[in-house]
Amino acid sequence: MNCKPTVLLLVFTRHFMWSRSDGQGGTTSFYYDDEITWLIAAAVLILIAWLVLKRFLRARRLRRPPPPLDRKSLNQALRVKNELSRRYLRPGVSNRIHAVGLGKTEPGSFCVQIFLNDNPTEELWTGSGSATPPAIYKGVPLELIEMPAAAFLEATLQSLPSNVTSGIRDRCEVITGGISGANSNLRGQSGTIGYFCTRRSMIRRQKQIHLLSNSHVFADLQKQSIDRQDLIMQPSPGEPGSNRPIASLIDYSALTFDDSDEPNHIDAAVAQLWDRQPHEPVIPFVGSVQGYVQKTDVQIGERACKFGRTTGYSEGVVFSIYLDIWIHYDRTGRAAFFKDQFLIEPATDFTKFVDKGDSGSLVLDPAQHAIGLVFAGTAEIPPAVKEKQPGGPIAADNHAATGRKRIEGYGVANPISEVLDRMKIDLVVADKAVSPRL
């Protein structure tokens, strides 16, 4: 028995809607045809498919091509890293181990890095005595690295380094990335306006320009919600110069503290730039953003740069990926646990990559693709290290005394692709760009 005509009748049929008198003794009836529903549904599906395809093609065009990578070795090392992170970074387990990440050994294979703070008299973990982790665990090399504990990089009143212009801390009539800016409630503190972004929307409309920075820069984390007092000041409230509001806080990532079971993934906030405020999508000494790098495509050892409120322009090298780390927040005295971050050490010509006040800076590769968003790092460097280049005699002496590598002046950054996806934003990409100094 052929059921096709019956099915078509069920799908395409006419439905009675209502009737009324035609004024001549007859009746006019109104019907609704199912074909209209199917045509509208098909048009909607085509529109949605077109929007999704358009967004995919744009994201693909702006995303840096992925490099060749040994995914099998990476996944093996990542599993070991996650296991050791859960073991050593739980509160109360160790007073010395404060971060665990993935790096590379001298031959170039992946290794798990275990970062120790500056308390050499303490045990590595409770009850360990003089014991240390094995050199190889489940087929993956382990490396112990000495590194001062990290903190959020909000700044109080302080002078700039002599080689940095004070203009980035002054009132700027044209807003750019890399200048001073922070929430109006953060009295006496300063941060960095990272760059410009737009909020994602399925509806085609004119994009409103927003500013991107950290939650602890653009938001008052001691408050429970956003209100009318959450204005972004430029320069920051902590600067000696006169400031004024330029934007309103729209959204930020809430942070959890003192809990490794609910890790933080980003420290990001978005503020709507007021329409009449002139701006230019550029970062001093770097140029305009040309795209972004997916979290999984960032390579250990690749070059990076940033421009921030305190240190200005600096260059670095990606030292660790998938970094799990405890970050201290001076404003509350508490610590936040972050998972799968990037650690960037200063390049040879720079004593440090970041300092207090650089929170919110955008990190880029040599082709001006965004890599990450700076939110933490070390703020102080021992005077002896400041006087000598990284990798020089001081680093050699430390290595000879302890048998371990040592990292100073580093920065910690959220993967920018994680920021974009979780905040549902896109970076503003200019048509033309100034070549960076890398």
C-alpha positions as CSV (number, residue, x, y, z in Angstrom):
1,M,0.0,0.0,0.0
2,N,1.4,3.4,-1.0
3,C,1.3,5.8,2.0
4,K,3.0,8.8,0.3
5,P,-0.2,10.6,-0.7
6,T,-1.6,10.2,2.8
7,V,1.7,11.6,4.4
8,L,1.7,14.6,2.0
9,L,-1.9,15.3,3.0
10,L,-0.9,15.3,6.6
11,V,2.0,17.6,5.9
12,F,0.5,19.9,3.4
13,T,-3.1,20.7,4.2
14,R,-5.5,23.6,4.6
15,H,-6.8,24.6,8.0
16,F,-10.0,26.4,8.6
17,M,-9.4,29.6,10.7
18,W,-12.7,31.6,10.8
19,S,-15.6,32.8,8.7
20,R,-17.8,35.8,8.5
21,S,-20.8,37.1,6.6
22,D,-20.1,38.6,3.2
23,G,-23.1,41.0,3.6
24,Q,-25.0,39.4,0.7
25,G,-26.4,36.5,2.6
26,G,-23.4,34.3,2.0
27,T,-20.3,33.4,4.1
28,T,-16.7,34.1,3.5
29,S,-14.3,31.5,5.0
30,F,-10.6,32.0,5.8
31,Y,-8.1,29.1,5.6
32,Y,-4.4,28.7,6.5
33,D,-2.1,26.6,4.2
34,D,0.7,24.5,5.8
35,E,2.9,25.4,2.8
36,I,3.3,28.9,4.3
37,T,4.7,27.4,7.6
38,W,7.1,25.2,5.7
39,L,8.3,28.1,3.5
40,I,8.8,30.4,6.6
41,A,10.6,27.6,8.4
42,A,12.9,26.9,5.4
43,A,13.7,30.6,5.2
44,V,14.5,30.8,8.9
45,L,16.8,27.7,8.7
46,I,18.6,29.1,5.6
47,L,19.1,32.4,7.4
48,I,20.5,30.7,10.6
49,A,22.8,28.5,8.5
50,W,24.1,31.5,6.6
51,L,24.8,33.4,9.9
52,V,26.5,30.4,11.4
53,L,28.6,29.8,8.3
54,K,29.5,33.5,8.1
55,R,30.6,33.6,11.7
56,F,32.6,30.3,11.2
57,L,34.4,31.7,8.1
58,R,35.2,35.0,9.9
59,A,36.5,33.2,12.9
60,R,38.6,30.9,10.7
61,R,40.0,33.9,8.8
62,L,41.0,35.7,12.0
63,R,42.4,32.6,13.8
64,R,46.1,31.9,13.3
65,P,46.6,28.6,11.5
66,P,47.4,25.7,13.9
67,P,51.0,24.5,13.9
68,P,52.1,20.9,13.5
69,L,51.9,19.3,16.9
70,D,52.4,15.8,18.5
71,R,49.0,15.6,20.0
72,K,49.6,12.1,21.5
73,S,52.6,13.3,23.6
74,L,50.8,16.5,24.5
75,N,47.7,14.6,25.8
76,Q,49.8,12.2,27.7
77,A,51.7,15.0,29.4
78,L,48.4,16.9,30.0
79,R,46.9,13.9,31.8
80,V,49.9,13.7,34.1
81,K,49.8,17.5,34.7
82,N,46.1,17.3,35.7
83,E,46.8,14.4,38.1
84,L,49.7,16.2,39.8
85,S,47.8,19.5,39.9
86,R,44.9,17.8,41.8
87,R,47.5,16.1,44.1
88,Y,49.7,19.1,45.0
89,L,47.6,22.2,44.6
90,R,44.7,21.4,46.9
91,P,44.6,23.8,49.8
92,G,46.7,22.7,52.8
93,V,48.7,20.1,50.9
94,S,51.8,22.1,50.1
95,N,53.2,25.5,51.2
96,R,55.8,25.5,48.5
97,I,54.2,24.2,45.3
98,H,52.0,26.9,43.9
99,A,51.7,26.1,40.2
100,V,51.9,23.1,37.8
101,G,52.1,23.5,34.0
102,L,53.4,22.0,30.8
103,G,56.8,22.9,29.4
104,K,59.5,21.4,27.2
105,T,62.8,19.8,28.1
106,E,66.0,20.7,26.3
107,P,65.5,18.0,23.6
108,G,62.1,19.4,23.0
109,S,59.7,16.8,24.5
110,F,56.8,17.8,26.8
111,C,57.4,17.8,30.5
112,V,55.4,18.7,33.6
113,Q,56.7,21.7,35.4
114,I,56.3,22.0,39.2
115,F,56.8,25.5,40.5
116,L,58.2,26.1,44.0
117,N,58.1,29.4,46.0
118,D,61.1,30.8,47.9
119,N,60.8,28.8,51.2
120,P,63.7,26.3,50.8
121,T,63.4,25.1,54.5
122,E,59.9,23.8,54.1
123,E,58.8,20.4,52.9
124,L,57.6,20.2,49.3
125,W,54.3,18.7,50.7
126,T,53.1,17.8,54.1
127,G,55.0,14.8,55.4
128,S,57.4,14.6,52.5
129,G,60.5,15.3,54.5
130,S,63.4,15.6,52.1
131,A,61.5,13.6,49.4
132,T,60.9,15.1,45.9
133,P,58.8,14.0,43.0
134,P,60.5,11.5,40.7
135,A,62.3,12.6,37.6
136,I,59.9,10.7,35.4
137,Y,56.3,9.9,36.2
138,K,54.1,7.7,34.0
139,G,56.6,8.2,31.2
140,V,56.5,12.0,31.4
141,P,59.6,14.0,32.7
142,L,59.0,16.2,35.7
143,E,60.9,19.4,36.3
144,L,61.1,21.4,39.5
145,I,61.4,25.2,38.9
146,E,61.9,27.9,41.5
147,M,59.5,30.8,41.0
148,P,58.1,33.5,43.3
149,A,54.4,33.3,44.0
150,A,52.1,35.3,41.7
151,A,49.7,38.0,42.5
152,F,47.1,40.1,40.7
153,L,48.8,43.1,39.2
154,E,46.6,46.0,40.3
155,A,48.8,49.0,41.3
156,T,48.8,51.6,44.0
157,L,50.5,55.0,43.5
158,Q,54.0,54.4,42.2
159,S,56.5,55.9,39.8
160,L,57.0,54.6,36.3
161,P,60.3,53.2,35.2
162,S,62.6,55.9,33.7
163,N,62.3,54.4,30.2
164,V,58.5,54.6,30.0
165,T,56.6,57.8,29.1
166,S,54.1,59.0,31.7
167,G,51.6,59.6,28.9
168,I,50.1,56.2,29.4
169,R,49.1,57.2,32.9
170,D,47.8,60.6,31.9
171,R,44.4,61.6,30.6
172,C,44.2,60.6,26.9
173,E,41.7,62.3,24.7
174,V,41.8,59.4,22.2
175,I,41.5,56.1,23.9
176,T,43.8,53.3,22.8
177,G,44.8,49.9,24.2
178,G,47.6,49.8,26.8
179,I,46.7,53.0,28.7
180,S,45.6,53.4,32.4
181,G,42.0,52.8,33.3
182,A,40.0,51.2,36.1
183,N,36.7,51.0,38.0
184,S,35.8,54.2,39.8
185,N,35.4,52.3,43.1
186,L,39.0,51.2,43.1
187,R,40.4,54.2,45.0
188,G,44.1,54.5,44.9
189,Q,44.5,51.6,42.4
190,S,45.4,51.4,38.7
191,G,45.1,48.9,35.8
192,T,45.3,48.7,32.1
193,I,42.7,49.1,29.4
194,G,43.6,46.1,27.2
195,Y,41.9,46.6,23.9
196,F,38.6,47.0,22.1
197,C,35.9,44.4,21.4
198,T,32.3,44.0,20.3
199,R,29.7,41.7,21.8
200,R,28.5,38.8,19.7
201,S,25.0,38.8,18.4
202,M,23.0,36.7,15.9
203,I,21.1,39.9,14.9
204,R,22.8,42.0,12.2
205,R,23.2,45.5,13.7
206,Q,25.7,48.2,14.2
207,K,28.4,47.0,16.7
208,Q,28.8,49.0,19.9
209,I,32.5,49.4,20.8
210,H,33.5,48.0,24.2
211,L,36.7,48.0,26.3
212,L,38.3,44.7,27.5
213,S,40.3,44.3,30.7
214,N,40.4,42.2,33.9
215,S,37.6,41.7,36.4
216,H,39.8,43.0,39.2
217,V,40.5,46.1,37.1
218,F,37.1,47.0,35.6
219,A,34.9,45.6,38.5
220,D,34.8,46.0,42.2
221,L,35.0,42.3,43.3
222,Q,33.8,43.2,46.8
223,K,30.4,44.0,45.4
224,Q,27.8,41.4,44.5
225,S,26.5,43.0,41.2
226,I,27.0,45.8,38.7
227,D,25.3,49.1,39.4
228,R,25.4,52.7,38.1
229,Q,28.5,53.5,40.1
230,D,30.5,51.0,38.1
231,L,32.1,53.5,35.7
232,I,35.5,53.1,34.0
233,M,37.8,56.0,34.7
234,Q,40.6,57.1,32.4
235,P,43.2,57.4,33.8
236,S,42.7,55.0,36.7
237,P,41.5,56.4,40.1
238,G,45.0,55.6,41.5
239,E,46.8,58.0,39.1
240,P,47.9,61.5,40.3
241,G,46.4,63.2,37.2
242,S,42.7,64.2,36.7
243,N,40.5,61.4,35.4
244,R,37.0,61.2,34.0
245,P,34.5,58.4,33.2
246,I,34.6,57.0,29.6
247,A,32.7,53.8,29.8
248,S,30.1,51.7,31.8
249,L,30.8,48.2,33.1
250,I,28.6,45.7,31.2
251,D,29.8,42.3,32.2
252,Y,32.6,40.6,34.1
253,S,33.7,37.1,35.1
254,A,33.1,36.4,38.8
255,L,36.0,34.9,40.6
256,T,36.1,32.2,43.2
257,F,38.6,32.2,46.0
258,D,40.3,29.6,48.2
259,D,38.8,26.7,46.3
260,S,40.7,24.4,43.9
261,D,37.5,22.3,43.2
262,E,35.9,25.3,41.4
263,P,38.8,26.7,39.3
264,N,38.7,30.1,37.6
265,H,39.4,30.1,33.9
266,I,39.4,33.8,33.0
267,D,39.7,37.2,34.8
268,A,38.0,39.4,32.2
269,A,35.5,42.3,32.1
270,V,33.8,44.3,29.3
271,A,32.7,47.9,29.5
272,Q,30.7,49.8,26.9
273,L,32.7,52.8,25.6
274,W,30.6,55.9,25.5
275,D,29.6,57.0,22.0
276,R,31.2,60.4,22.0
277,Q,34.5,59.2,23.3
278,P,37.1,59.2,20.5
279,H,39.1,56.0,20.2
280,E,41.6,54.2,17.9
281,P,42.0,50.4,17.8
282,V,45.8,50.4,18.2
283,I,48.3,49.5,20.9
284,P,51.4,51.7,21.3
285,F,54.6,50.1,19.8
286,V,52.6,47.1,18.7
287,G,49.9,48.1,16.3
288,S,46.4,46.9,15.7
289,V,45.1,43.4,16.4
290,Q,45.0,41.2,13.2
291,G,43.4,38.1,14.7
292,Y,43.8,35.7,17.6
293,V,45.4,32.4,18.5
294,Q,43.3,29.4,19.7
295,K,44.3,28.2,23.2
296,T,45.4,24.8,21.8
297,D,47.6,26.4,19.1
298,V,49.9,28.5,21.4
299,Q,53.4,27.0,21.3
300,I,56.0,26.8,24.1
301,G,58.9,29.0,23.3
302,E,57.1,31.4,20.9
303,R,57.7,35.1,21.1
304,A,55.1,37.5,22.6
305,C,54.8,41.2,23.4
306,K,52.5,43.5,25.4
307,F,52.0,47.1,26.3
308,G,50.8,47.9,29.8
309,R,50.2,50.9,32.1
310,T,53.4,50.4,34.1
311,T,56.1,48.7,32.1
312,G,55.0,50.0,28.7
313,Y,56.3,47.8,25.9
314,S,57.9,44.5,26.8
315,E,58.7,41.2,25.1
316,G,58.6,37.7,26.4
317,V,58.6,34.0,25.6
318,V,55.8,31.5,26.3
319,F,57.3,29.3,29.1
320,S,54.3,27.2,30.1
321,I,50.9,26.2,28.7
322,Y,48.0,24.7,30.5
323,L,49.3,26.2,33.7
324,D,47.3,25.7,37.0
325,I,48.3,28.3,39.5
326,W,47.3,30.0,42.8
327,I,47.1,33.8,42.5
328,H,47.1,36.1,45.6
329,Y,44.8,39.1,45.7
330,D,46.3,41.8,47.9
331,R,43.1,43.8,48.2
332,T,41.3,41.0,50.1
333,G,44.2,38.9,51.3
334,R,42.8,35.8,49.6
335,A,44.0,33.6,46.8
336,A,42.2,32.4,43.6
337,F,43.0,29.2,41.8
338,F,43.2,29.4,37.9
339,K,43.4,26.5,35.5
340,D,44.9,26.2,32.0
341,Q,46.7,29.5,31.8
342,F,49.9,30.7,30.0
343,L,53.1,31.7,31.8
344,I,55.3,34.2,29.9
345,E,58.9,34.8,31.0
346,P,60.7,38.0,30.0
347,A,62.8,38.0,26.8
348,T,66.6,38.3,27.1
349,D,66.6,42.1,26.7
350,F,63.9,42.6,29.5
351,T,64.3,42.1,33.2
352,K,60.6,41.6,33.6
353,F,57.5,41.1,31.4
354,V,55.0,42.7,33.7
355,D,54.6,44.8,36.9
356,K,51.8,46.1,39.1
357,G,49.4,48.1,37.0
358,D,49.8,46.0,33.9
359,S,46.7,43.9,34.6
360,G,44.5,43.9,31.5
361,S,47.3,44.1,29.0
362,L,46.8,42.2,25.7
363,V,49.5,39.7,24.8
364,L,50.2,39.3,21.0
365,D,52.5,37.3,18.8
366,P,54.9,38.8,16.2
367,A,52.1,38.9,13.6
368,Q,49.8,40.8,15.9
369,H,47.5,37.9,16.7
370,A,46.2,38.1,20.3
371,I,47.4,35.3,22.5
372,G,46.2,36.2,26.0
373,L,45.1,38.7,28.6
374,V,47.6,39.5,31.4
375,F,46.1,39.4,34.8
376,A,48.9,38.3,37.2
377,G,52.6,37.7,37.7
378,T,55.5,38.8,39.9
379,A,55.8,42.4,40.8
380,E,59.1,42.5,42.6
381,I,62.5,41.3,41.3
382,P,65.5,41.0,43.6
383,P,68.0,43.8,43.1
384,A,70.8,41.4,42.0
385,V,68.6,40.0,39.2
386,K,67.7,43.6,38.0
387,E,71.3,44.3,37.5
388,K,72.0,41.3,35.3
389,Q,70.3,39.9,32.2
390,P,68.1,36.8,32.5
391,G,70.2,33.8,31.8
392,G,73.3,35.5,33.0
393,P,75.5,34.9,36.1
394,I,72.7,35.2,38.6
395,A,70.6,32.6,36.9
396,A,73.6,30.4,36.5
397,D,74.5,30.8,40.2
398,N,70.9,29.9,41.3
399,H,71.0,26.8,39.0
400,A,74.3,25.7,40.4
401,A,73.2,26.1,44.1
402,T,69.9,24.3,43.8
403,G,70.1,22.3,40.6
404,R,66.9,23.9,39.4
405,K,65.8,26.5,36.9
406,R,64.5,29.8,38.3
407,I,61.9,32.1,36.7
408,E,61.7,35.9,37.6
409,G,59.6,38.8,36.3
410,Y,57.0,36.5,34.6
411,G,53.4,37.2,33.7
412,V,50.4,35.0,33.7
413,A,47.7,35.4,31.0
414,N,44.3,34.0,30.3
415,P,44.1,32.3,26.8
416,I,42.4,34.9,24.7
417,S,40.2,32.3,22.9
418,E,38.9,31.3,26.3
419,V,38.1,35.0,27.1
420,L,36.3,35.5,23.8
421,D,34.2,32.4,24.1
422,R,33.2,32.8,27.7
423,M,32.5,36.6,27.5
424,K,30.9,36.1,24.0
425,I,32.9,38.9,22.4
426,D,35.1,39.5,19.4
427,L,38.2,41.7,19.2
428,V,38.1,44.7,17.0
429,V,40.3,44.0,14.0
430,A,41.6,46.9,12.0
431,D,42.2,46.9,8.2
432,K,45.6,48.3,8.5
433,A,48.2,47.7,11.2
434,V,51.6,49.1,12.3
435,S,54.3,46.5,12.3
436,P,55.4,45.5,15.8
437,R,59.0,45.6,17.1
438,L,59.4,41.9,17.6
